[in-house]
């Protein structure tokens, strides 16, 4: 993404003196100098990698075979059943993004499943595990009461990549998701992950700024716990770049080269972001936290953070 370069050396001093509430506008300004080449279907190059978008049910056969081998490895439990389930339930309303290396081997994959009147999201087949251990059905509109909704699904990267290659591949995948979000006008996306994977939790919450509604899920008879996270894309559009210098560079790079760079969501003036409060019973106490504007001390602290992509 951004390396230590003349451009980087020019941007950092500007961020130091620019009020935090103006960082997003500055991000848009910087991204505006890029040549608009990324449209629909999404396709772009970065470093030694190439990303392409495919409809899940209309891949060329050689690509389809590579996708199946990569996304559904041979040691996956109930592998054939999972392939058939995904094919039957989701593929007709799913965009698949594949990252290839120079040898045209797949090294990264992510899918965006669109909720329609006839298609449930994968997470809608889960059960919520309550605090007393009982289960109840999952209802997506309890957490995202308005707007178009998608699920980020089958996110994988090759374990043959080194640390920096893995970072580049993952950021390419989420740049593609952001591009598709803008194109489709998606208000919210959900993602579920194995609750035992603390590294995934850190990436989704700290690096990608998902919201945690505090939901524990199980699927079918499998006792393994999954955690649900929600992405508020309007918040991402307006505030993500101002969270830290790292987020500024990620958002600016995510906007660069997109033919359509901005997300516009129609929402009720009374609508608020997703909060854990939706899970709290009426008899429970609710503790609210007030978020104050950024101050100089906060800017000093954030400027000391190590930029992930330096």
QUIHU-V206971 format. One record per pair of residues at least 4 apart in sequence whose C-alpha atoms are under 7 Angstrom apart, sorted by the first residue. I is the first residue (numbers start at 1). J is the second residue. Records with the same first field share a line. If there is no record, write none. Layout:
# QUIHU-V206971
I = J + J
This chain:
# QUIHU-V206971
1 = 253 + 309
2 = 8 + 309 + 310
3 = 8 + 309 + 310
4 = 8 + 9 + 310
5 = 9
6 = 10
7 = 11
8 = 12
10 = 14
11 = 15
12 = 16
13 = 17
14 = 18
18 = 22
20 = 242 + 294
21 = 242
22 = 26
23 = 27 + 241 + 242
24 = 28 + 238 + 239 + 241 + 242
25 = 29
26 = 30
27 = 31 + 241 + 248 + 252
28 = 32 + 252
30 = 252
31 = 252 + 255 + 256
34 = 256 + 257
35 = 257
36 = 257 + 258 + 259
37 = 257 + 258 + 259
38 = 42 + 43 + 44 + 257 + 258 + 259
39 = 258 + 259
41 = 53
42 = 52 + 53 + 176
43 = 51 + 52 + 53
44 = 50 + 51 + 52
45 = 49 + 50 + 51
46 = 50
48 = 101 + 102
49 = 99 + 100 + 101 + 102
50 = 99 + 100 + 101
51 = 97 + 98 + 99 + 100
52 = 97 + 98 + 99
53 = 95 + 96 + 97 + 98
54 = 59 + 95 + 96 + 97
55 = 59 + 94 + 95 + 96
56 = 91 + 92 + 94 + 95 + 96
57 = 91 + 92
59 = 63 + 64
60 = 64
61 = 65
62 = 66
63 = 67
64 = 68
65 = 69
66 = 70
67 = 71
68 = 72
69 = 73
70 = 106
71 = 154 + 156
72 = 76 + 79
78 = 82
79 = 83
80 = 84
81 = 85
82 = 86
83 = 87
84 = 88
85 = 89
86 = 90 + 91
87 = 91
90 = 94 + 113
93 = 113 + 114
94 = 111 + 112 + 113 + 114
95 = 111 + 112 + 113
96 = 110 + 111 + 112
97 = 109 + 110 + 111 + 173
98 = 106 + 108 + 109 + 110
99 = 106 + 107 + 108 + 109 + 169
100 = 104 + 105 + 106 + 107
101 = 105 + 106 + 107
107 = 157 + 158
108 = 156 + 157 + 158 + 169
109 = 155 + 156 + 157
110 = 153 + 154 + 155 + 156 + 173
111 = 152 + 153 + 154 + 155
112 = 150 + 151 + 152 + 153
113 = 121 + 150 + 151 + 152 + 153
114 = 149 + 150 + 151
115 = 119 + 120 + 121 + 149 + 150
116 = 120
120 = 124
121 = 151
124 = 138 + 139 + 140
125 = 219
126 = 137 + 138 + 217 + 218 + 219
127 = 135 + 136 + 137 + 138 + 217 + 218 + 219
128 = 135 + 136 + 137 + 138 + 215 + 216 + 217 + 218
129 = 133 + 134 + 135 + 136 + 216 + 217
130 = 134 + 135
140 = 144
141 = 145
143 = 274
144 = 188 + 274
147 = 186 + 187
148 = 186 + 187 + 188
149 = 186 + 187 + 188 + 189
150 = 188 + 189 + 190
151 = 189 + 190 + 191
152 = 189 + 190 + 191
153 = 191
161 = 165 + 166
162 = 166
163 = 167
164 = 168
165 = 169
166 = 170
167 = 171
168 = 172
169 = 173
170 = 174
171 = 175
172 = 176
173 = 177
174 = 178
175 = 179 + 254
176 = 180
177 = 181
178 = 182
179 = 183 + 258
180 = 184
181 = 185 + 186
182 = 186 + 262 + 263
185 = 263 + 264 + 265
187 = 232 + 233 + 234 + 265
188 = 230 + 231 + 232 + 233
189 = 230 + 231 + 232
190 = 229 + 230 + 231
191 = 228 + 229 + 230
192 = 226 + 227 + 228 + 229
193 = 226 + 227 + 228
194 = 225 + 226 + 227
195 = 225 + 226 + 227
197 = 201
198 = 202
199 = 203
200 = 204
201 = 205
202 = 206
203 = 207 + 208
204 = 208 + 209 + 210
205 = 209 + 210 + 211
210 = 229 + 230 + 231
211 = 229 + 230 + 231
212 = 228 + 229 + 230
213 = 229 + 275 + 276
214 = 276
215 = 227 + 228
216 = 225 + 226 + 227 + 228
217 = 225 + 226 + 227
218 = 222 + 223 + 224 + 225 + 226
232 = 236
233 = 237
234 = 238 + 265
235 = 239 + 240
236 = 240
237 = 263
239 = 243
240 = 247 + 251
241 = 247 + 248 + 251
242 = 247 + 248
243 = 247
244 = 248 + 302
245 = 249 + 302 + 303 + 307
246 = 250 + 307 + 308
247 = 251
248 = 252
249 = 253
250 = 254
251 = 255
252 = 256
255 = 261
267 = 271
280 = 284
294 = 298
295 = 299
296 = 300
297 = 301
298 = 302
299 = 303
300 = 304
